[in-house]
């Protein structure tokens, strides 16, 4: 059984939500306001458990989630679901979508090519994308879509989001 500290959970969440970036220990430490030594220790522990993987490019060592490991894949889904914010949206009317991410201003719904969603929420921009459209936008490093993933909470469909991330990583 794996137990994670809050800081380890934060590092995993950061790596998942920022999958499109090449991240070093120093990058992670600066953006999370952790010490580089602390991040180093966390990454080494997670690397021993095959949850993260380091990739050496030139003189840099870049870290990411090891999606080949089922435990890492499940942890990625869990961190996507976590949010400190209270979310007040009736999720039941969104269930026709395959997944939903909400970042306070934008609700991103991932749908199939057939389903048409008619959802409106006051003061929230509702955007629907197919899985292929979202993969294309992530691969193009579309700033709005990447920002929704970085800052938003996955309301449901976390496994679908992890699959989309996995498909994008294989092509970066």
Beta strands, then each sheet from edge to edge (+ up, - down):
strand 1: 52-57
strand 2: 60-65
strand 3: 99-102
strand 4: 106-111
strand 5: 125-130
strand 6: 153-156
sheet 1: 1+ 2-
sheet 2: 5+ 4+ 3- 6+
end
